[in-house]
Amino acid sequence: MGGRRGFETDLVPPAGYELDRLWLRSLRTVDLSIHTIADPLRLAASVPQAMALLARWRPRVIFTTGGYVAIPVLTAAAAARVPALLWEGNLIAGRSVRAIARLAQAVCVSFPETCAELPVRCYVTGTPIRSFSGIERVGARERLGLPADLPLMLIFGGSQAVTRLNAAVAQALPQLLERAAVLHLTGDTAYGDALRRREALPEDLRGRYRPFPSLRGEMADALVAADLLVGRAGSSTLAEAAAVGLPLVVVPYPHAAAHQLANARHLVRAGAAELIEDDALDGDALLAASRILEDDERRGRMAAASRALGRPDAADATAGLVRSLAARRPLPPAERVERLARAAG
Protein backbone atom coordinates (compact mmCIF):
# COMPACT_ATOMS: atom_id res chain seq x y z
CA MET A 1 0.00 0.00 0.00
CA GLY A 2 1.18 3.49 -0.79
CA GLY A 3 -0.04 7.07 -0.85
CA ARG A 4 -0.85 9.66 -3.49
CA ARG A 5 2.46 11.50 -3.26
CA GLY A 6 5.62 9.43 -3.33
CA PHE A 7 7.90 7.27 -5.44
CA GLU A 8 5.93 4.06 -5.01
CA THR A 9 3.85 4.57 -8.15
CA ASP A 10 7.01 4.78 -10.28
CA LEU A 11 8.83 1.92 -8.54
CA VAL A 12 6.43 -0.76 -7.35
CA PRO A 13 4.29 -1.71 -10.41
CA PRO A 14 7.30 -1.78 -12.81
CA ALA A 15 8.97 -4.21 -10.40
CA GLY A 16 6.01 -6.58 -10.84
CA TYR A 17 4.16 -6.01 -7.58
CA GLU A 18 0.58 -4.97 -6.97
CA LEU A 19 0.14 -1.49 -5.50
CA ASP A 20 -2.98 -0.10 -3.86
CA ARG A 21 -2.82 3.61 -3.11
CA LEU A 22 -4.61 5.11 -0.15
CA TRP A 23 -6.37 8.46 -0.44
CA LEU A 24 -3.86 10.31 1.73
CA ARG A 25 -1.20 12.47 0.06
CA SER A 26 0.92 12.85 3.22
CA LEU A 27 0.86 15.87 5.50
CA ARG A 28 3.86 17.74 4.09
CA THR A 29 1.95 20.88 3.17
CA VAL A 30 3.34 23.85 5.15
CA ASP A 31 1.57 26.89 3.67
CA LEU A 32 -2.09 27.48 4.39
CA SER A 33 -4.22 26.20 1.53
CA ILE A 34 -7.14 23.92 0.79
CA HIS A 35 -4.83 21.03 1.67
CA THR A 36 -4.56 22.29 5.26
CA ILE A 37 -8.10 20.98 5.68
CA ALA A 38 -8.11 18.27 3.01
CA ASP A 39 -4.97 16.40 4.09
CA PRO A 40 -6.22 15.43 7.59
CA LEU A 41 -9.55 14.43 6.05
CA ARG A 42 -7.76 12.23 3.50
CA LEU A 43 -5.77 10.67 6.33
CA ALA A 44 -8.92 9.88 8.31
CA ALA A 45 -10.66 8.47 5.23
CA SER A 46 -7.65 6.22 4.54
CA VAL A 47 -8.24 4.22 7.75
CA PRO A 48 -11.44 2.46 6.57
CA GLN A 49 -9.86 2.15 3.12
CA ALA A 50 -6.88 0.32 4.66
CA MET A 51 -9.24 -1.87 6.70
CA ALA A 52 -11.09 -2.87 3.52
CA LEU A 53 -7.82 -3.77 1.81
CA LEU A 54 -6.70 -5.88 4.76
CA ALA A 55 -10.05 -7.67 4.73
CA ARG A 56 -9.50 -8.46 1.04
CA TRP A 57 -5.86 -9.50 1.33
CA ARG A 58 -6.08 -11.21 4.76
CA PRO A 59 -2.31 -10.84 5.34
CA ARG A 60 -0.45 -12.83 7.98
CA VAL A 61 1.96 -9.98 8.70
CA ILE A 62 2.56 -6.34 7.76
CA PHE A 63 5.88 -4.61 7.20
CA THR A 64 5.85 -0.82 7.02
CA THR A 65 8.62 1.74 6.61
CA GLY A 66 6.80 4.48 8.49
CA GLY A 67 5.69 7.79 7.04
CA TYR A 68 2.09 8.91 6.96
CA VAL A 69 0.94 5.84 5.04
CA ALA A 70 1.81 3.79 8.12
CA ILE A 71 -0.79 5.57 10.27
CA PRO A 72 -3.91 4.13 8.61
CA VAL A 73 -2.18 0.84 7.82
CA LEU A 74 -1.10 0.10 11.40
CA THR A 75 -4.41 1.39 12.79
CA ALA A 76 -6.22 -1.08 10.54
CA ALA A 77 -3.75 -3.85 11.40
CA ALA A 78 -4.30 -3.38 15.13
CA ALA A 79 -8.05 -3.56 14.66
CA ALA A 80 -7.70 -6.73 12.56
CA ARG A 81 -5.14 -8.27 14.97
CA VAL A 82 -2.54 -8.59 12.22
CA PRO A 83 1.04 -8.45 13.59
CA ALA A 84 3.22 -5.69 12.18
CA LEU A 85 6.90 -4.78 12.00
CA LEU A 86 7.71 -1.07 11.72
CA TRP A 87 11.04 0.13 10.29
CA GLU A 88 12.62 3.55 10.93
CA GLY A 89 15.76 4.49 9.00
CA ASN A 90 16.61 7.88 10.49
CA LEU A 91 18.39 8.42 13.78
CA ILE A 92 15.59 10.76 14.90
CA ALA A 93 12.35 8.85 14.50
CA GLY A 94 9.70 10.60 12.43
CA ARG A 95 6.51 11.96 13.94
CA SER A 96 4.33 9.25 12.47
CA VAL A 97 6.65 6.50 13.73
CA ARG A 98 6.63 7.93 17.25
CA ALA A 99 2.84 8.25 17.13
CA ILE A 100 2.08 4.68 16.07
CA ALA A 101 5.03 2.61 17.32
CA ARG A 102 2.87 1.06 20.06
CA LEU A 103 0.62 -0.46 17.39
CA ALA A 104 3.50 -2.59 16.05
CA GLN A 105 4.79 -5.79 17.66
CA ALA A 106 8.37 -4.60 17.10
CA VAL A 107 10.40 -1.83 15.49
CA CYS A 108 13.65 -2.22 13.59
CA VAL A 109 16.00 0.74 13.22
CA SER A 110 19.24 1.77 11.55
CA PHE A 111 20.84 3.57 14.50
CA PRO A 112 21.10 2.21 18.07
CA GLU A 113 20.20 5.60 19.55
CA THR A 114 16.76 5.47 17.93
CA CYS A 115 15.58 2.66 20.20
CA ALA A 116 15.64 4.95 23.23
CA GLU A 117 12.74 7.06 21.92
CA LEU A 118 10.46 4.21 20.82
CA PRO A 119 8.22 2.53 23.44
CA VAL A 120 8.24 -0.94 21.88
CA ARG A 121 10.56 -3.90 21.36
CA CYS A 122 13.37 -2.55 19.20
CA TYR A 123 15.96 -4.22 16.95
CA VAL A 124 19.03 -2.61 15.36
CA THR A 125 18.95 -4.22 11.92
CA GLY A 126 20.32 -1.37 9.84
CA THR A 127 18.82 -0.30 6.53
CA PRO A 128 17.88 -3.03 4.03
CA ILE A 129 20.01 -2.44 0.93
CA ARG A 130 20.90 -4.03 -2.39
CA SER A 131 23.46 -6.84 -2.56
CA PHE A 132 27.05 -6.08 -3.59
CA SER A 133 27.99 -9.75 -3.88
CA GLY A 134 30.17 -10.57 -6.89
CA ILE A 135 30.86 -6.93 -7.85
CA GLU A 136 34.54 -6.01 -8.11
CA ARG A 137 36.10 -2.61 -8.65
CA VAL A 138 37.79 -3.07 -12.02
CA GLY A 139 34.73 -4.56 -13.68
CA ALA A 140 32.46 -1.91 -12.15
CA ARG A 141 34.58 0.88 -13.61
CA GLU A 142 34.66 -0.78 -17.03
CA ARG A 143 30.87 -1.09 -17.12
CA LEU A 144 30.47 2.60 -16.22
CA GLY A 145 33.07 3.79 -18.73
CA LEU A 146 35.40 5.17 -16.05
CA PRO A 147 39.21 5.24 -16.03
CA ALA A 148 40.77 2.46 -13.98
CA ASP A 149 43.83 4.36 -12.74
CA LEU A 150 42.36 7.50 -11.12
CA PRO A 151 40.69 8.10 -7.76
CA LEU A 152 36.93 8.41 -8.25
CA MET A 153 34.52 10.84 -6.60
CA LEU A 154 30.84 9.85 -6.73
CA ILE A 155 28.49 12.83 -6.37
CA PHE A 156 24.75 12.47 -6.02
CA GLY A 157 21.85 13.86 -4.05
CA GLY A 158 19.63 10.83 -3.73
CA SER A 159 15.97 11.80 -3.95
CA GLN A 160 16.40 15.13 -2.13
CA ALA A 161 17.28 18.45 -3.77
CA VAL A 162 20.26 17.88 -6.06
CA THR A 163 20.39 21.53 -7.23
CA ARG A 164 22.93 22.56 -4.59
CA LEU A 165 25.29 19.70 -5.47
CA ASN A 166 24.93 20.30 -9.20
CA ALA A 167 25.84 23.98 -8.79
CA ALA A 168 28.96 23.10 -6.80
CA VAL A 169 30.06 20.63 -9.48
CA ALA A 170 29.55 23.24 -12.20
CA GLN A 171 31.76 25.71 -10.32
CA ALA A 172 34.60 23.29 -9.60
CA LEU A 173 34.55 20.74 -12.41
CA PRO A 174 37.79 21.47 -14.33
CA GLN A 175 39.81 21.71 -11.11
CA LEU A 176 38.19 18.54 -9.72
CA LEU A 177 39.10 16.62 -12.84
CA GLU A 178 42.75 17.54 -12.44
CA ARG A 179 42.65 15.46 -9.24
CA ALA A 180 40.16 12.68 -9.89
CA ALA A 181 37.51 11.18 -12.10
CA VAL A 182 33.96 12.27 -11.28
CA LEU A 183 30.79 10.18 -11.56
CA HIS A 184 27.93 12.65 -11.20
CA LEU A 185 24.24 11.81 -10.87
CA THR A 186 22.53 15.02 -11.89
CA GLY A 187 18.81 14.29 -11.84
CA ASP A 188 16.76 14.44 -15.03
CA THR A 189 16.41 18.22 -15.37
CA ALA A 190 20.13 19.02 -15.07
CA TYR A 191 21.44 16.19 -17.23
CA GLY A 192 21.46 18.18 -20.47
CA ASP A 193 23.51 20.96 -18.89
CA ALA A 194 25.97 18.40 -17.56
CA LEU A 195 26.44 16.88 -21.02
CA ARG A 196 27.11 20.30 -22.51
CA ARG A 197 29.59 21.01 -19.72
CA ARG A 198 31.35 17.75 -20.49
CA GLU A 199 31.67 18.56 -24.18
CA ALA A 200 33.22 21.93 -23.32
CA LEU A 201 36.03 20.30 -21.32
CA PRO A 202 39.53 19.85 -22.75
CA GLU A 203 39.82 16.51 -24.49
CA ASP A 204 42.22 15.09 -21.92
CA LEU A 205 39.70 15.74 -19.11
CA ARG A 206 36.49 14.79 -20.88
CA GLY A 207 36.85 11.06 -20.27
CA ARG A 208 37.20 11.68 -16.54
CA TYR A 209 33.68 13.09 -16.18
CA ARG A 210 30.69 10.76 -16.43
CA PRO A 211 27.31 12.40 -15.78
CA PHE A 212 24.14 10.31 -15.58
CA PRO A 213 20.59 11.49 -14.84
CA SER A 214 20.28 8.60 -12.36
CA LEU A 215 21.35 5.01 -11.84
CA ARG A 216 19.25 2.10 -10.64
CA GLY A 217 20.72 -1.36 -11.12
CA GLU A 218 24.09 0.18 -11.94
CA MET A 219 24.21 2.01 -8.61
CA ALA A 220 25.93 -0.97 -7.01
CA ASP A 221 28.72 -0.66 -9.58
CA ALA A 222 29.03 3.07 -8.86
CA LEU A 223 29.44 2.54 -5.12
CA VAL A 224 32.01 -0.24 -5.50
CA ALA A 225 33.96 1.78 -8.09
CA ALA A 226 34.13 4.97 -5.99
CA ASP A 227 36.81 6.14 -3.55
CA LEU A 228 34.76 8.97 -2.02
CA LEU A 229 31.04 9.71 -1.92
CA VAL A 230 29.70 13.26 -1.77
CA GLY A 231 25.97 13.36 -1.18
CA ARG A 232 22.98 13.69 1.09
CA ALA A 233 22.55 11.82 4.37
CA GLY A 234 19.51 9.66 3.76
CA SER A 235 19.61 6.32 5.55
CA SER A 236 19.88 4.23 2.36
CA THR A 237 22.80 6.27 1.04
CA LEU A 238 24.68 5.97 4.32
CA ALA A 239 23.93 2.26 4.68
CA GLU A 240 25.13 1.39 1.19
CA ALA A 241 28.31 3.44 1.59
CA ALA A 242 29.05 1.68 4.87
CA ALA A 243 28.41 -1.74 3.35
CA VAL A 244 31.26 -1.19 0.87
CA GLY A 245 33.47 0.79 3.26
CA LEU A 246 33.20 4.06 1.36
CA PRO A 247 34.32 7.34 2.98
CA LEU A 248 31.75 10.14 2.75
CA VAL A 249 31.38 13.87 2.58
CA VAL A 250 27.79 14.41 3.66
CA VAL A 251 25.70 17.47 2.82
CA PRO A 252 22.51 16.95 4.87
CA TYR A 253 19.22 18.01 3.37
CA PRO A 254 18.35 20.98 5.61
CA HIS A 255 14.61 20.37 5.89
CA ALA A 256 12.45 17.44 7.07
CA ALA A 257 13.03 18.14 10.79
CA ALA A 258 16.83 17.90 10.39
CA HIS A 259 16.70 14.09 10.23
CA GLN A 260 19.61 13.99 7.80
CA LEU A 261 21.75 16.25 9.97
CA ALA A 262 21.42 13.81 12.87
CA ASN A 263 22.24 10.89 10.57
CA ALA A 264 25.30 12.71 9.27
CA ARG A 265 26.63 13.64 12.69
CA HIS A 266 26.53 9.97 13.70
CA LEU A 267 28.94 9.13 10.86
CA VAL A 268 31.15 12.12 11.59
CA ARG A 269 31.50 11.06 15.24
CA ALA A 270 32.48 7.57 14.08
CA GLY A 271 35.21 9.00 11.81
CA ALA A 272 33.58 7.81 8.57
CA ALA A 273 32.51 11.18 7.15
CA GLU A 274 33.06 14.90 6.87
CA LEU A 275 30.06 17.22 7.08
CA ILE A 276 29.38 20.28 4.93
CA GLU A 277 26.28 22.30 5.76
CA ASP A 278 23.92 22.73 2.81
CA ASP A 279 24.35 26.51 2.58
CA ALA A 280 28.16 26.16 2.75
CA LEU A 281 28.45 23.83 -0.22
CA ASP A 282 29.97 25.52 -3.27
CA GLY A 283 32.77 24.84 -5.70
CA ASP A 284 35.49 25.76 -3.20
CA ALA A 285 34.02 23.47 -0.54
CA LEU A 286 33.84 20.62 -3.02
CA LEU A 287 37.47 21.14 -4.02
CA ALA A 288 38.50 21.16 -0.37
CA ALA A 289 36.61 17.90 0.21
CA SER A 290 38.37 16.30 -2.75
CA ARG A 291 41.69 16.55 -0.89
CA ILE A 292 40.62 13.43 1.00
CA LEU A 293 41.46 11.57 -2.20
CA GLU A 294 45.07 12.78 -1.99
CA ASP A 295 45.61 11.54 1.58
CA ASP A 296 45.73 7.73 1.51
CA GLU A 297 46.14 7.38 5.27
CA ARG A 298 43.18 9.59 6.06
CA ARG A 299 41.00 7.95 3.44
CA GLY A 300 41.95 4.53 4.79
CA ARG A 301 40.89 5.50 8.31
CA MET A 302 37.57 6.84 7.05
CA ALA A 303 36.98 3.72 4.97
CA ALA A 304 37.63 1.46 7.96
CA ALA A 305 35.28 3.53 10.13
CA SER A 306 32.61 3.41 7.45
CA ARG A 307 32.90 -0.37 7.07
CA ALA A 308 32.66 -0.81 10.86
CA LEU A 309 29.23 0.84 10.77
CA GLY A 310 27.98 -1.39 7.97
CA ARG A 311 25.14 -3.88 8.30
CA PRO A 312 25.20 -5.41 4.81
CA ASP A 313 22.73 -8.18 5.72
CA ALA A 314 20.11 -5.85 7.16
CA ALA A 315 17.57 -7.16 4.65
CA ASP A 316 17.99 -10.75 5.87
CA ALA A 317 17.82 -9.68 9.50
CA THR A 318 14.63 -7.71 8.88
CA ALA A 319 13.07 -10.49 6.81
CA GLY A 320 13.73 -12.93 9.67
CA LEU A 321 11.66 -10.77 12.00
CA VAL A 322 8.86 -10.60 9.43
CA ARG A 323 8.86 -14.40 9.10
CA SER A 324 8.77 -14.86 12.87
CA LEU A 325 5.74 -12.58 13.17
CA ALA A 326 3.99 -14.28 10.25
CA ALA A 327 4.48 -17.70 11.86
CA ARG A 328 3.49 -16.37 15.33
CA ARG A 329 6.86 -17.52 16.67
CA PRO A 330 8.63 -15.74 19.55
CA LEU A 331 10.91 -13.00 18.29
CA PRO A 332 14.65 -13.74 18.55
CA PRO A 333 17.00 -11.92 20.92
CA ALA A 334 18.13 -8.49 19.73
CA GLU A 335 21.81 -9.48 19.87
CA ARG A 336 21.29 -12.38 17.45
CA VAL A 337 19.47 -10.16 14.97
CA GLU A 338 22.21 -7.52 15.05
CA ARG A 339 24.91 -10.17 14.49
CA LEU A 340 23.02 -11.42 11.44
CA ALA A 341 22.71 -7.88 10.06
CA ARG A 342 26.47 -7.33 10.32
CA ALA A 343 27.49 -10.64 8.72
CA ALA A 344 27.87 -10.06 4.97
CA GLY A 345 26.42 -13.25 3.55
C-alpha positions in Angstrom: 0.0 0.0 0.0 1.2 3.5 -0.8 0.0 7.1 -0.9 -0.9 9.7 -3.5 2.5 11.5 -3.3 5.6 9.4 -3.3 7.9 7.3 -5.4 5.9 4.1 -5.0 3.9 4.6 -8.2 7.0 4.8 -10.3 8.8 1.9 -8.5 6.4 -0.8 -7.4 4.3 -1.7 -10.4 7.3 -1.8 -12.8 9.0 -4.2 -10.4 6.0 -6.6 -10.8 4.2 -6.0 -7.6 0.6 -5.0 -7.0 0.1 -1.5 -5.5 -3.0 -0.1 -3.9 -2.8 3.6 -3.1 -4.6 5.1 -0.1 -6.4 8.5 -0.4 -3.9 10.3 1.7 -1.2 12.5 0.1 0.9 12.9 3.2 0.9 15.9 5.5 3.9 17.7 4.1 1.9 20.9 3.2 3.3 23.9 5.1 1.6 26.9 3.7 -2.1 27.5 4.4 -4.2 26.2 1.5 -7.1 23.9 0.8 -4.8 21.0 1.7 -4.6 22.3 5.3 -8.1 21.0 5.7 -8.1 18.3 3.0 -5.0 16.4 4.1 -6.2 15.4 7.6 -9.6 14.4 6.0 -7.8 12.2 3.5 -5.8 10.7 6.3 -8.9 9.9 8.3 -10.7 8.5 5.2 -7.7 6.2 4.5 -8.2 4.2 7.7 -11.4 2.5 6.6 -9.9 2.1 3.1 -6.9 0.3 4.7 -9.2 -1.9 6.7 -11.1 -2.9 3.5 -7.8 -3.8 1.8 -6.7 -5.9 4.8 -10.1 -7.7 4.7 -9.5 -8.5 1.0 -5.9 -9.5 1.3 -6.1 -11.2 4.8 -2.3 -10.8 5.3 -0.4 -12.8 8.0 2.0 -10.0 8.7 2.6 -6.3 7.8 5.9 -4.6 7.2 5.9 -0.8 7.0 8.6 1.7 6.6 6.8 4.5 8.5 5.7 7.8 7.0 2.1 8.9 7.0 0.9 5.8 5.0 1.8 3.8 8.1 -0.8 5.6 10.3 -3.9 4.1 8.6 -2.2 0.8 7.8 -1.1 0.1 11.4 -4.4 1.4 12.8 -6.2 -1.1 10.5 -3.7 -3.8 11.4 -4.3 -3.4 15.1 -8.1 -3.6 14.7 -7.7 -6.7 12.6 -5.1 -8.3 15.0 -2.5 -8.6 12.2 1.0 -8.4 13.6 3.2 -5.7 12.2 6.9 -4.8 12.0 7.7 -1.1 11.7 11.0 0.1 10.3 12.6 3.6 10.9 15.8 4.5 9.0 16.6 7.9 10.5 18.4 8.4 13.8 15.6 10.8 14.9 12.3 8.8 14.5 9.7 10.6 12.4 6.5 12.0 13.9 4.3 9.3 12.5 6.6 6.5 13.7 6.6 7.9 17.3 2.8 8.2 17.1 2.1 4.7 16.1 5.0 2.6 17.3 2.9 1.1 20.1 0.6 -0.5 17.4 3.5 -2.6 16.0 4.8 -5.8 17.7 8.4 -4.6 17.1 10.4 -1.8 15.5 13.7 -2.2 13.6 16.0 0.7 13.2 19.2 1.8 11.6 20.8 3.6 14.5 21.1 2.2 18.1 20.2 5.6 19.6 16.8 5.5 17.9 15.6 2.7 20.2 15.6 4.9 23.2 12.7 7.1 21.9 10.5 4.2 20.8 8.2 2.5 23.4 8.2 -0.9 21.9 10.6 -3.9 21.4 13.4 -2.6 19.2 16.0 -4.2 16.9 19.0 -2.6 15.4 19.0 -4.2 11.9 20.3 -1.4 9.8 18.8 -0.3 6.5 17.9 -3.0 4.0 20.0 -2.4 0.9 20.9 -4.0 -2.4 23.5 -6.8 -2.6 27.0 -6.1 -3.6 28.0 -9.7 -3.9 30.2 -10.6 -6.9 30.9 -6.9 -7.8 34.5 -6.0 -8.1 36.1 -2.6 -8.6 37.8 -3.1 -12.0 34.7 -4.6 -13.7 32.5 -1.9 -12.1 34.6 0.9 -13.6 34.7 -0.8 -17.0 30.9 -1.1 -17.1 30.5 2.6 -16.2 33.1 3.8 -18.7 35.4 5.2 -16.1 39.2 5.2 -16.0 40.8 2.5 -14.0 43.8 4.4 -12.7 42.4 7.5 -11.1 40.7 8.1 -7.8 36.9 8.4 -8.3 34.5 10.8 -6.6 30.8 9.8 -6.7 28.5 12.8 -6.4 24.7 12.5 -6.0 21.9 13.9 -4.1 19.6 10.8 -3.7 16.0 11.8 -4.0 16.4 15.1 -2.1 17.3 18.5 -3.8 20.3 17.9 -6.1 20.4 21.5 -7.2 22.9 22.6 -4.6 25.3 19.7 -5.5 24.9 20.3 -9.2 25.8 24.0 -8.8 29.0 23.1 -6.8 30.1 20.6 -9.5 29.6 23.2 -12.2 31.8 25.7 -10.3 34.6 23.3 -9.6 34.5 20.7 -12.4 37.8 21.5 -14.3 39.8 21.7 -11.1 38.2 18.5 -9.7 39.1 16.6 -12.8 42.7 17.5 -12.4 42.7 15.5 -9.2 40.2 12.7 -9.9 37.5 11.2 -12.1 34.0 12.3 -11.3 30.8 10.2 -11.6 27.9 12.7 -11.2 24.2 11.8 -10.9 22.5 15.0 -11.9 18.8 14.3 -11.8 16.8 14.4 -15.0 16.4 18.2 -15.4 20.1 19.0 -15.1 21.4 16.2 -17.2 21.5 18.2 -20.5 23.5 21.0 -18.9 26.0 18.4 -17.6 26.4 16.9 -21.0 27.1 20.3 -22.5 29.6 21.0 -19.7 31.3 17.7 -20.5 31.7 18.6 -24.2 33.2 21.9 -23.3 36.0 20.3 -21.3 39.5 19.9 -22.7 39.8 16.5 -24.5 42.2 15.1 -21.9 39.7 15.7 -19.1 36.5 14.8 -20.9 36.8 11.1 -20.3 37.2 11.7 -16.5 33.7 13.1 -16.2 30.7 10.8 -16.4 27.3 12.4 -15.8 24.1 10.3 -15.6 20.6 11.5 -14.8 20.3 8.6 -12.4 21.3 5.0 -11.8 19.2 2.1 -10.6 20.7 -1.4 -11.1 24.1 0.2 -11.9 24.2 2.0 -8.6 25.9 -1.0 -7.0 28.7 -0.7 -9.6 29.0 3.1 -8.9 29.4 2.5 -5.1 32.0 -0.2 -5.5 34.0 1.8 -8.1 34.1 5.0 -6.0 36.8 6.1 -3.5 34.8 9.0 -2.0 31.0 9.7 -1.9 29.7 13.3 -1.8 26.0 13.4 -1.2 23.0 13.7 1.1 22.6 11.8 4.4 19.5 9.7 3.8 19.6 6.3 5.5 19.9 4.2 2.4 22.8 6.3 1.0 24.7 6.0 4.3 23.9 2.3 4.7 25.1 1.4 1.2 28.3 3.4 1.6 29.1 1.7 4.9 28.4 -1.7 3.4 31.3 -1.2 0.9 33.5 0.8 3.3 33.2 4.1 1.4 34.3 7.3 3.0 31.8 10.1 2.8 31.4 13.9 2.6 27.8 14.4 3.7 25.7 17.5 2.8 22.5 16.9 4.9 19.2 18.0 3.4 18.4 21.0 5.6 14.6 20.4 5.9 12.5 17.4 7.1 13.0 18.1 10.8 16.8 17.9 10.4 16.7 14.1 10.2 19.6 14.0 7.8 21.8 16.3 10.0 21.4 13.8 12.9 22.2 10.9 10.6 25.3 12.7 9.3 26.6 13.6 12.7 26.5 10.0 13.7 28.9 9.1 10.9 31.2 12.1 11.6 31.5 11.1 15.2 32.5 7.6 14.1 35.2 9.0 11.8 33.6 7.8 8.6 32.5 11.2 7.2 33.1 14.9 6.9 30.1 17.2 7.1 29.4 20.3 4.9 26.3 22.3 5.8 23.9 22.7 2.8 24.3 26.5 2.6 28.2 26.2 2.8 28.4 23.8 -0.2 30.0 25.5 -3.3 32.8 24.8 -5.7 35.5 25.8 -3.2 34.0 23.5 -0.5 33.8 20.6 -3.0 37.5 21.1 -4.0 38.5 21.2 -0.4 36.6 17.9 0.2 38.4 16.3 -2.8 41.7 16.6 -0.9 40.6 13.4 1.0 41.5 11.6 -2.2 45.1 12.8 -2.0 45.6 11.5 1.6 45.7 7.7 1.5 46.1 7.4 5.3 43.2 9.6 6.1 41.0 8.0 3.4 41.9 4.5 4.8 40.9 5.5 8.3 37.6 6.8 7.0 37.0 3.7 5.0 37.6 1.5 8.0 35.3 3.5 10.1 32.6 3.4 7.5 32.9 -0.4 7.1 32.7 -0.8 10.9 29.2 0.8 10.8 28.0 -1.4 8.0 25.1 -3.9 8.3 25.2 -5.4 4.8 22.7 -8.2 5.7 20.1 -5.8 7.2 17.6 -7.2 4.7 18.0 -10.8 5.9 17.8 -9.7 9.5 14.6 -7.7 8.9 13.1 -10.5 6.8 13.7 -12.9 9.7 11.7 -10.8 12.0 8.9 -10.6 9.4 8.9 -14.4 9.1 8.8 -14.9 12.9 5.7 -12.6 13.2 4.0 -14.3 10.3 4.5 -17.7 11.9 3.5 -16.4 15.3 6.9 -17.5 16.7 8.6 -15.7 19.5 10.9 -13.0 18.3 14.6 -13.7 18.5 17.0 -11.9 20.9 18.1 -8.5 19.7 21.8 -9.5 19.9 21.3 -12.4 17.5 19.5 -10.2 15.0 22.2 -7.5 15.0 24.9 -10.2 14.5 23.0 -11.4 11.4 22.7 -7.9 10.1 26.5 -7.3 10.3 27.5 -10.6 8.7 27.9 -10.1 5.0 26.4 -13.2 3.6 
